[in-house]
Amino acid sequence: MAENSKIEWTHHTANLWWGCTKVHPGCDNCYALTFAKRVGNDIWGNDKPRRMIKDVWSKIGKFQKEAEKQNEVHRVFVGSMMDIFEKPMPLVDHKGNPYSEEENEIWNTGQLRDKFFNEIVPNSPNLMFLLLTKRPSNINKYIPESWKQNPPKNVMFGTSPVSQETANKLIVQLSKVNGQRFLSIEPQLEKIDLMTKANDGIDRVLLDMVDWVINGGESGPRKRAFDTDWGRLLRDDCKKKGVPFFFKQIDKKLEIPQDLLIREFPVNRIETKK
């Protein structure tokens, strides 16, 4: 399932850059921040640059060739070390040297994002890009204008609520984006009821706004407790609404109960060559 990624719900991961800024309690024990510090990168926070990942384009090209050869659609999570809808930030190389407007064609993350949207997505018909963000209010601000009316079939927009408060807020923001949508409720920190009526002036519940739900608890030495009944509630409500449900983990150590070992995927809307 995840030949090139340790994340169970994707085949591959791709990062245009490394670095981000914490925005809600789900970020408290961010594994990407810990890993970046371990390798000596000071790239977290509003006042820090982001590290450009130069080989991402060739990797995505390889992913596309592999999927095309197999006549399949492969999922690509963008990205595990970044938030693609963060505001534009300055870039540095792997040694921390800054890119400048005077000397470089690309010097900020907004330009990397535009290159991805305008050049990579249209030329990757066998890849389903999963664009996960904690900033869904920024999506319509940064996607190409044409996507607002005609969203690409090979893109899903996602957000990651961790509590009822963040679910109420972020899912409504995500619903304003035209296209396929998903939730990564991980790490879940409290009971979340997706059958809560959305506060958006339309008679619908939060779960009506999404096409896929991924769920799981937190891992690592500072993991916070996860109640499997929280997962069962989401599982049952997804079943009622016909929304695919994917349970990822309790904490990567505890065995998943059989009744939660559900790993469903959304319907593939991409047509591959026959």
C-alpha positions as CSV (number, residue, x, y, z in Angstrom):
1,M,0.0,0.0,0.0
2,A,2.7,2.5,1.0
3,E,5.7,1.2,-1.0
4,N,7.7,4.4,-0.7
5,S,6.1,5.9,2.4
6,K,5.6,4.8,6.0
7,I,2.2,6.5,6.0
8,E,-0.4,3.8,5.5
9,W,-2.9,5.9,3.5
10,T,-0.6,7.0,0.7
11,H,1.8,5.4,-1.8
12,H,4.3,8.2,-1.7
13,T,5.1,11.5,0.1
14,A,6.5,14.6,-1.6
15,N,7.8,17.8,0.0
16,L,8.4,21.0,-2.0
17,W,10.1,22.4,1.0
18,W,10.7,21.6,4.7
19,G,9.5,23.9,7.5
20,C,6.3,25.3,8.9
21,T,4.7,27.1,11.9
22,K,2.6,25.6,14.6
23,V,-1.1,26.7,14.4
24,H,-3.2,24.5,16.8
25,P,-2.8,21.8,19.6
26,G,-2.4,19.1,17.0
27,C,1.0,20.6,16.2
28,D,2.4,20.4,19.8
29,N,4.4,17.2,19.3
30,C,5.1,17.8,15.6
31,Y,7.3,14.9,14.3
32,A,8.5,17.0,11.3
33,L,9.8,19.7,13.6
34,T,11.7,17.2,15.7
35,F,13.2,15.5,12.6
36,A,14.2,18.9,11.1
37,K,16.0,19.9,14.3
38,R,17.7,16.5,14.4
39,V,19.4,17.1,11.0
40,G,20.3,20.7,11.9
41,N,17.6,22.7,10.1
42,D,16.3,25.9,11.9
43,I,13.2,26.2,9.7
44,W,10.2,26.4,12.0
45,G,8.3,29.5,13.0
46,N,7.0,32.7,11.3
47,D,10.5,34.3,11.4
48,K,12.4,31.3,9.9
49,P,13.1,30.4,6.3
50,R,12.1,27.1,4.6
51,R,14.4,24.6,3.1
52,M,14.0,24.0,-0.6
53,I,13.9,20.3,-1.7
54,K,15.4,20.3,-5.1
55,D,14.9,16.7,-6.0
56,V,11.2,16.7,-5.4
57,W,10.4,17.3,-9.1
58,S,12.4,14.3,-10.3
59,K,10.8,12.1,-7.6
60,I,7.3,13.0,-8.6
61,G,8.3,12.3,-12.2
62,K,9.4,8.9,-11.2
63,F,6.2,8.3,-9.3
64,Q,4.2,9.2,-12.4
65,K,6.2,6.9,-14.6
66,E,5.7,4.0,-12.2
67,A,2.0,4.5,-11.9
68,E,1.6,4.9,-15.6
69,K,3.5,1.7,-16.3
70,Q,1.3,-0.2,-13.9
71,N,-1.8,1.5,-15.3
72,E,-2.8,2.6,-11.8
73,V,-3.4,5.7,-9.8
74,H,-1.0,6.2,-6.9
75,R,-1.7,8.6,-4.0
76,V,1.0,11.3,-3.2
77,F,0.8,13.1,0.2
78,V,2.0,16.7,-0.1
79,G,3.6,17.0,2.3
80,S,4.8,15.4,5.5
81,M,7.4,18.2,6.3
82,M,5.5,21.3,5.2
83,D,2.0,22.9,4.8
84,I,1.5,23.6,1.1
85,F,-1.0,26.4,1.9
86,E,1.2,28.3,4.3
87,K,1.9,31.9,3.3
88,P,4.9,32.4,1.0
89,M,8.2,32.2,3.0
90,P,11.9,32.8,2.0
91,L,14.0,29.8,1.0
92,V,17.4,28.4,2.0
93,D,19.4,25.5,0.7
94,H,20.3,22.4,2.7
95,K,23.2,24.3,4.3
96,G,21.1,27.2,5.3
97,N,22.3,29.6,2.6
98,P,19.5,31.9,1.4
99,Y,18.1,32.1,-2.1
100,S,17.8,35.7,-3.3
101,E,15.7,37.4,-5.9
102,E,18.8,38.8,-7.6
103,E,20.5,35.5,-8.1
104,N,17.9,32.8,-8.2
105,E,14.8,32.0,-10.4
106,I,12.9,30.8,-7.3
107,W,13.5,32.3,-3.9
108,N,10.2,31.7,-1.9
109,T,7.8,28.9,-1.2
110,G,4.9,30.6,-3.1
111,Q,6.9,30.2,-6.3
112,L,7.5,26.5,-5.6
113,R,3.8,26.1,-5.0
114,D,2.9,27.8,-8.3
115,K,5.3,25.6,-10.2
116,F,3.7,22.5,-8.6
117,F,0.1,23.6,-9.4
118,N,0.8,24.8,-13.0
119,E,3.4,22.4,-14.2
120,I,3.4,19.2,-12.1
121,V,-0.3,18.5,-11.4
122,P,-1.4,18.8,-15.1
123,N,1.4,16.5,-16.2
124,S,0.8,13.8,-13.6
125,P,-2.4,12.1,-14.7
126,N,-1.7,8.9,-12.8
127,L,-1.1,10.6,-9.4
128,M,-3.7,11.6,-6.9
129,F,-2.2,14.5,-4.9
130,L,-3.4,14.7,-1.3
131,L,-2.9,18.3,-0.3
132,L,-3.3,18.4,3.5
133,T,-3.3,21.7,5.4
134,K,-4.1,23.2,8.7
135,R,-4.9,26.4,6.9
136,P,-7.9,25.6,4.7
137,S,-8.9,29.3,4.6
138,N,-5.8,29.9,2.4
139,I,-6.7,27.3,-0.2
140,N,-8.8,29.5,-2.5
141,K,-6.2,32.3,-2.0
142,Y,-3.3,30.3,-3.5
143,I,-4.7,27.8,-6.0
144,P,-4.9,28.7,-9.7
145,E,-8.0,30.7,-10.6
146,S,-9.1,28.0,-13.1
147,W,-9.2,25.4,-10.3
148,K,-12.0,27.3,-8.5
149,Q,-14.5,26.4,-11.2
150,N,-12.7,23.3,-12.6
151,P,-10.7,21.6,-9.8
152,P,-8.3,18.9,-11.1
153,K,-9.5,15.3,-10.8
154,N,-6.1,14.3,-9.5
155,V,-6.2,16.6,-6.4
156,M,-7.9,16.1,-3.0
157,F,-7.9,19.0,-0.6
158,G,-7.7,18.0,3.1
159,T,-7.5,19.5,6.6
160,S,-6.6,18.1,10.0
161,P,-8.9,18.8,12.9
162,V,-8.0,17.4,16.3
163,S,-10.9,18.5,18.5
164,Q,-14.5,19.5,18.1
165,E,-13.5,23.2,18.1
166,T,-11.0,22.7,15.2
167,A,-13.5,20.5,13.3
168,N,-16.3,23.1,13.5
169,K,-13.9,25.7,12.2
170,L,-11.6,24.0,9.7
171,I,-14.2,21.8,8.0
172,V,-16.5,24.7,7.2
173,Q,-13.4,26.6,5.8
174,L,-12.6,23.5,3.7
175,S,-16.1,23.3,2.4
176,K,-15.7,26.6,0.6
177,V,-13.1,24.9,-1.7
178,N,-14.5,23.3,-4.9
179,G,-13.3,19.8,-5.5
180,Q,-12.7,16.5,-3.6
181,R,-12.1,16.9,0.1
182,F,-10.8,14.8,3.0
183,L,-10.0,14.9,6.7
184,S,-7.0,13.6,8.5
185,I,-8.2,13.5,12.1
186,E,-4.9,12.7,13.6
187,P,-3.8,13.0,16.3
188,Q,-7.4,13.0,17.6
189,L,-7.3,14.6,21.1
190,E,-10.9,14.4,22.1
191,K,-14.3,13.1,21.0
192,I,-15.4,14.7,17.7
193,D,-18.9,14.5,16.4
194,L,-19.0,15.0,12.6
195,M,-22.8,14.8,12.7
196,T,-22.8,18.2,14.3
197,K,-24.7,20.7,12.2
198,A,-22.4,23.0,10.3
199,N,-22.5,26.7,11.2
200,D,-22.5,27.9,7.6
201,G,-26.2,28.8,6.9
202,I,-26.8,25.6,5.0
203,D,-28.8,22.7,6.5
204,R,-26.0,20.0,6.6
205,V,-23.7,18.4,9.0
206,L,-19.9,18.5,9.0
207,L,-19.6,15.0,7.5
208,D,-21.7,16.0,4.5
209,M,-18.8,18.2,3.4
210,V,-16.1,15.6,2.9
211,D,-15.3,12.6,0.7
212,W,-13.0,10.7,2.9
213,V,-12.0,10.5,6.6
214,I,-8.7,9.3,8.0
215,N,-8.4,8.8,11.7
216,G,-5.9,7.9,14.4
217,G,-4.1,8.7,17.6
218,E,-0.7,10.1,18.4
219,S,2.5,8.3,18.5
220,G,5.9,9.1,20.0
221,P,7.3,9.5,23.5
222,R,5.0,12.4,24.4
223,K,1.8,10.9,22.8
224,R,-1.5,12.0,24.2
225,A,-4.2,9.5,25.0
226,F,-6.6,8.2,22.4
227,D,-9.9,6.6,23.2
228,T,-10.9,3.9,20.6
229,D,-14.5,4.8,21.1
230,W,-13.8,8.1,19.4
231,G,-12.7,6.1,16.4
232,R,-15.8,3.9,16.6
233,L,-18.1,7.0,16.6
234,L,-16.4,8.3,13.4
235,R,-16.5,4.9,11.8
236,D,-20.2,4.5,12.5
237,D,-21.2,7.9,11.3
238,C,-19.1,7.5,8.1
239,K,-20.9,4.3,7.4
240,K,-24.3,6.0,7.8
241,K,-23.3,8.7,5.4
242,G,-21.4,6.5,2.9
243,V,-18.1,8.2,3.5
244,P,-15.0,6.0,3.2
245,F,-13.2,5.6,6.6
246,F,-9.6,4.8,7.1
247,F,-8.3,4.0,10.6
248,K,-4.6,4.4,10.8
249,Q,-3.4,3.7,14.3
250,I,-3.9,4.0,18.1
251,D,-0.3,4.9,18.8
252,K,1.8,2.7,16.5
253,K,2.3,0.3,19.4
254,L,-1.1,-0.9,20.6
255,E,-2.8,-3.4,18.3
256,I,-5.8,-2.1,16.4
257,P,-9.0,-3.8,17.5
258,Q,-10.5,-5.9,14.6
259,D,-13.7,-3.8,14.5
260,L,-11.5,-0.7,13.9
261,L,-9.3,-2.3,11.3
262,I,-11.0,-0.5,8.5
263,R,-9.0,0.9,5.6
264,E,-11.3,2.3,3.0
265,F,-10.3,4.7,0.2
266,P,-12.4,7.2,-1.8
267,V,-13.7,6.4,-5.2
268,N,-11.1,7.0,-7.9
269,R,-12.3,9.6,-10.3
270,I,-9.2,9.5,-12.6
271,E,-9.5,7.5,-15.8
272,T,-6.4,5.5,-16.6
273,K,-5.5,4.3,-20.1
274,K,-7.0,1.0,-21.0
